[in-house]
Amino acid sequence: MPFFKTARSRRFMPMGENANRSKQRADGRRLSGRSAAMRTLLGRIEKIAPTRASVMIAGESGVGKDIVARRLHDLSARRDGPFVPVNCGAIPPDIADSQLFGHEKGSFTGAIAQREGFFEAARGGTLLLDEIAEMPAPLQVKLLRAIESNVIVRVGGTEPIPLDVRIVSATRHSPAEAVRDGRLREDLFYRLAAFALYVPPLRQRDSDIETIALEFVDALNARHHARKRLTDAAIAALRAYSWPGNVRELHNTIERAYILADDGIDVTLPKPAMPPERLSENTMALPLGATLHHAQQRFIAATLRHFDGNKPRAAKALGISLKTLYNRLALMRDDGRS
């Protein structure tokens, strides 16, 4: 997320859309997925959004924490107010106070005019403090004081300014680890995390990959007035990939492939080296001279072990129907008895 463009953001930042428009964003970036994890997350968002409580969103880079924050805003009573995202890790320390709380004219060298900070820019709306654990420690103290007193004072000013903002924070770190490691003040954590939401990585909800990919292609088609489609091979490749960059990487991959495609969209994915400690659990050795029939049996058995006996997931990974898998397993049992 880029550093904030201007403190007078209400003139430039997108205003709160209604919930329906949020779900139909033209860039395809919306909360998607039919997995149990996503259904749970969406349900919690709908319950939490109408409240005034602060929310902390945790999850790996690229999972869509900013989209969750925007969804909370769009479903809240503040939906018609500004939504102001701030990358805490990108705030220069020497102007951090001014950026967050604003400043008065002449308060420091270069302060040629009065300027609102992020808190005032988000008045009546939602302030997203992204990567909160990257905020400098001195600024965390001042943020805590502002939240506790519910007022801010501009740099160089004396007049208390009442706060009228909902604070949503986000971090790619485990909040508990960030507190333990000293990156996030414990007292600030409790102020910011009246509710905590966790956005699972894409590899933990692989059933959502195809859904997200197809929806993004639909959004691109609408934008470019085209009718391109993912090939079956592309969908299989997307399902098989681990997506270390999560939804952001998936979107970037689809968009690159879409631009280069004439009609059918094929994808090219990197092949990351597997860590040595995982080689033994993710490889299968076959003796030289093994028959194809024997190799297939070993491969099916290894795939089932990998998915802890989950037959639907194993069948999906093998590229066969569940019925075919059961037939193969029956043949394997017959071979074992003969």
Secondary structure, DSSP 8 states (H G I E B T S, - for coil): ----S-S-GGGTS-B---HHHHHT-TT--S----SHHHHHHHHHHHHHTTS---EEEE--TTS-HHHHHHHHHHTSTTTTSBEEEEEGGGS-GGGHHHHHH-B-TTSSTT--S-B--HHHHTTTEEEEEETGGGS-HHHHHHHHHHHHHTEE--BT----EE--EEEEEEESS-HHHHHHTTSS-HHHHHHH-SEEEE---GGGGGGGHHHHHHHHHHHHHHHHT---EE-HHHHHHHHHS--TTHHHHHHHHHHHHHHH-SSEE----------HHHHHHH-----TT--HHHHHHHHHHHHHHHTTT-HHHHHHHHTS-HHHHHHHHHHHHHHHH-
